[in-house]
Every structure is written in structure tokens, then in C-alpha cells.
């Protein structure tokens, strides 16, 4: 498909506006920078191919989060084994030793807890929005947030004892 030159600035703006959010969610789900880059690229390829029309900014954000979740899930189904790699500060998002430590602890949580914690705290989504995005009941999201917070707190306390 050949695009007119006047379309490109709009596409570039949308990609720039959502790149960090998409990459961070993909990274939270894959725990691997290279897989997260692949997922991010796939999300934006889908956007460019489909060029969906959004009702508002919330609809646009929800579309990108849903497609990122779907692409991440597709990646997992293609892999025979989930790679276990620690979060690396090379992604540029770690600004302090405390943040690096937090990311490392988050990396060791089960995927379902990492995902809801990321969506809630990093993407500022409400429980109802997370439930819709993940196709879950709100009560299940609340339970995963509660359990994820508890596991995170326990892991952080263990780490403080060893420092």
C-alpha cells in the first residue's frame, strides 16, 4: 500500500506518543529487551497497516495496550521455553539503584502479577480497565493486585535483609 506524504507526520506522532508505553508493557511481559522490541515493532506495524480510527484518547490508549498484550501472548505461544533474563538497565528506564532493585524483584514475580502491577502502576489504569483489557473479572484483577503487592513486599523485605 502506498501512503501519501501528508499521512506520515500523523503516524509518526502517534508512534512517538505511544512508543514508551508499548515498549514498557511488552518488556514487563517478556522480561527480555529483544523480545519486547519485536513485540513493539509488531504493534506499530499493525497500527500502520490498519490505521484504526479512535473515538478518543482513552480508546486509542486501550487499543495499543490490547494489541501489545495480544502480541506478547502470541510471542509466548511461539516460544518453547520462556527465557529467564534479569531486567537490564540498558533500556534506559532505570534512574537509581533502588529502581534497578525494584525492577529486578518485579522480574521474578509470576507474569500474571507483573502484568497487573505494570498496568495499574505504570500505565495508571483502573481495575475496571485492566479487567476489560485482560478479559478478566474485576475481582480477579483485585486479587492479583493484592497477591502481587504482597509478593513484591515480601521480596523487597528479603532484599533489604541481605543488603
N, C-alpha and C positions, 0 to 999 in steps of 0.2 A: 504494500500500500504506500503510495506516495503522499506525503503531507505538504501542505502549504507552509511557507516560511512563517506566516503570522501565527500558526499553531504552536510553534516551538517555544516561544517565551512562556506561554501558559503552562505547557507541560513541564518545562524546567522549573518554574516557580512551584508547582505542586510537588515535584520530586524534592526540591530543596526544603520545602515546608515539612515534609513527612519523612525524610531520609533517616534522621536520628531516631525517631520513634520506631520506625520499622526495623532498623538495624538492632536497636537495643532489645526489642521484643524477640527478634529472631535469635539474638545472642543468648538471651535468657533461656530460651527453649533448647537451643542446640548445644550450648556451652562450648562452642568452637567458633572462632572468628571466621574461618574459611567457609564453614557451612552457613554461618549467619550471612556472610557476603553473598553466597549463592542464593539463599532464600530472599534476601533483599533485592538482588538483581531480578529474580523471578517475579516478585511482587510488582516491581516497576515495569517490567516487560508486559505483564498482564494489564496494568493500568494503561500503558501506551497503546496496546492492541485494542482494548475495549473502549477506552476513553469514556467511562461512565459519567453520567450527569448526576450530580448530587443535589439533594434538597437544601442542605445547609452544611455548615462546618462540622457539626456532630455526625451527620450522615457520612460525610467524607472520611472523618477520622475512624468511624466504625468500620467502613469498607476496608480501609488499609489495615486495620487491626485484624479483621476477619480473614482477609486474604493472607496476611502474614501467618496467622495461626494455621490456616489450611496448607500453606506451602511448607511450613515447619513440620506439620504432621505427615505430609507426603514424603518429605525427606526421611523422616524416621521409618516410614514403611519401606523405603528403598534400602535402608541400611540393614545389614545382617546383624551388626553389633552397634550399640551406642558407644561412641568414643568418649573416653573419660579424660578430659583435659582440664586443668585448672583455668580459671578466668585469668587472662593475661592483661596486664596494664597497658600493653601496646595498643589497645583500642582507643587510647586517649581519654577515656572517661574516668580514670582513677586520678583523683587530685590529692590524695593524702594516704598515709599508711593505714589509717583507720578505715577508709573507704575500700582500700585493697583487701584488708582483712574481712570486711563485711561481704565483699563480692566473693571471696574465697569460701566463706561459710555458706553463702547462698548457693554457690556452685555445687555443694554437697547435699543440698536438700533434694528430695524427690521432685521430679519435673512438675507434678500437679501443684505442689506448693510453690515452687519457683514461679510458675506461670501466674497464679492468682496474686501472689505478693507483688510481682512485677506490674501487673495490670492495675492493681489497686494503688501502689505507692509511687511507681514511676510514671504511669500514664494517667493517674488521677481519675480512674474510672470508679463509678459507684458499683455496689454489689449487684444491683439490678442490671446494669450494663454488662458487667462481667458474666453474669448468668446467661444473658442473651447471646453474647459473643461466643461463649463456650458451649452453649446448648445444654446448660445445667439448670437445676432448680436453685433459687436464691439460698435456700437452706444449706445446700451442698457447698455453695461458694463460701457462705459464712463459716461452715465447719472447716473447710480447707484453709481459710484465712486464720482461723483460731489455732488450728493444729500447726500451720506453717509458722505463725508467730511464736508458738510455744517451742517448736523445734529450733527456730532461729535463736531464741533467747537462751535455750539450753546450750547450744553450740557456742554462742558468744561467751557465756559464763565459763565454759570449759576452756576456751581460748584465753580468757583473762587469767585463769588459774595457772596456765602454762607460760605466761609472759614474764 
